Amino acid sequence: MKKWQVYVVVISLFVHLAASRVETIIEGRTGEITNKLFDGIRGRRTVEIINKLGGGLTLTLHCKSKDDDLGVQTLAPDSRWSFKFTPAFFGTTRFSCNFKWGGESHSFDIYDDDRDVGDKQCYLCSWNIYNGSQGGFTCRFQESTGRYDICYVWNE
Ligand SMILES: *[C@@H]1O[C@H](CO)[C@@H](O)[C@H](O)[C@H]1NC(C)=O
């Protein structure tokens, strides 16, 4: 074995050990912060949708990206549903959802790489869905305020 080959083997072993240590430490702990940290390292996102329609209304939703159809989900009042994904490294990742309740039907890009960057970036992207006079709206949780105060009207 040449000297550089030994280095490669030693370095690979070290990297492997370091990587498995990260996993072990993280598995040993629980809670949102650890998961969030680990998801952050991997760039993994969690999108959560919460039925805040009020009035005992059931929310029916259907989310899709260009590659994945996440199926039709039915949410009882105040209940939540979530999915996880890793954004594409090249190109943009976009998940669009259709929301239905009462006589309303609206679509919204629940995750969009182009929109959710910089200070709008989220790893746990949690959304409240509200009914209202203009056909309702949605607000995302903002870590710095601890509130659902990043609000949007529907895309359609
Ligand atoms: C949604 O909210 C509007 C405005 O408050 C209300 O008029 C409407 O009845 C609500 N929709 C349902 C299905 O309850």
The ligand as an SDF file (V2000), in Angstrom:
LIG
                    3D

 14 14  0  0  0  0  0  0  0  0999 V2000
  -66.5100   30.8370    6.1850 C   0  0  0  0  0  0  0  0  0  0  0  0
  -66.4290   32.1280    6.7160 O   0  0  0  0  0  0  0  0  0  0  0  0
  -67.3500   33.0410    6.1550 C   0  0  0  0  0  0  0  0  0  0  0  0
  -67.0340   34.4270    6.7010 C   0  0  0  0  0  0  0  0  0  0  0  0
  -66.9100   34.4140    8.0970 O   0  0  0  0  0  0  0  0  0  0  0  0
  -68.7550   32.5800    6.4730 C   0  0  0  0  0  0  0  0  0  0  0  0
  -69.7010   33.4740    5.8990 O   0  0  0  0  0  0  0  0  0  0  0  0
  -68.9490   31.1820    5.9140 C   0  0  0  0  0  0  0  0  0  0  0  0
  -70.2120   30.6970    6.2810 O   0  0  0  0  0  0  0  0  0  0  0  0
  -67.8730   30.2440    6.4250 C   0  0  0  0  0  0  0  0  0  0  0  0
  -67.9640   28.9900    5.6930 N   0  0  0  0  0  0  0  0  0  0  0  0
  -68.4730   27.8980    6.2320 C   0  0  0  0  0  0  0  0  0  0  0  0
  -68.5750   26.7320    5.3240 C   0  0  0  0  0  0  0  0  0  0  0  0
  -68.7840   27.8280    7.4210 O   0  0  0  0  0  0  0  0  0  0  0  0
  1  2  1  0
  1 10  1  0
  2  3  1  0
  3  4  1  0
  3  6  1  0
  4  5  1  0
  6  7  1  0
  6  8  1  0
  8  9  1  0
  8 10  1  0
 10 11  1  0
 11 12  1  0
 12 13  1  0
 12 14  2  0
M  END
$$$$
